[in-house]
Amino acid sequence: MQVDIALVRQLAKLLNDTGLTEIEVEADDRKIRVARTMQGASVTMAAPAAPVALAAPAPVAAPADVAPADHPGAVKSPMVGTAYLAASPEAAPFVSVGDTVKEGDTVIIIEAMKVMNPITATRGGKVTQILIANGQPVEFDQPLVVIE
């Protein structure tokens, strides 16, 4: 099988430019997969089906007196997956620190098994902390956002 080196280089550059960890292209009887290893986390995304990771603000540190997991306004992940702060790479984030939200407003999307699941505010109030970065893998019951 002849390998199109230019295509492989182009896919590798796309990995670096977008922050993806893996890209797979299939045409006719050929299949090319380019992947890289991220520190500590293993995430698989299909390029056309999943949003591309955006640069995100650094998570805000929690006050020393209340751990985010114990905070009554913590919105926790109901599943394991990859969290996104916006609906698409071009879209504005759902919420930012300082925003006021109502109960039921979407604050984050978690992709699990190529399905985008909106995570909503469990109560109304002001967003005081965003505890994850865009495109970050999250675990079940992990605090994502704090609303006071």
DAWO-V10347 format. One record per pair of residues at least 24 apart in sequence whose C-alpha atoms are under 6 Angstrom apart, sorted by sequence separation. I is the first residue (numbers start at 1). J is the second residue. If there is no record, write none. Layout:
{{I/J} {I/J}}
This chain:
{{84/108} {101/125} {84/109} {100/125} {83/109} {100/126} {83/110} {99/126} {82/110} {98/126} {99/127} {81/110} {82/111} {98/127} {81/111} {97/127} {98/128} {81/112} {97/128} {97/129} {54/89} {51/88} {52/89} {85/134} {84/134} {84/135} {83/135} {82/135} {83/136} {82/136} {82/137} {81/137} {82/138} {81/138} {80/138} {80/139} {80/140} {79/140} {78/140} {77/140} {78/141} {77/141} {76/141} {77/142} {76/142} {76/143} {75/143} {76/144} {60/129} {74/143} {75/144} {75/145} {59/130} {74/145} {59/131} {74/146} {59/132} {73/146} {69/143} {73/147} {73/148} {56/133} {56/134} {53/135}}
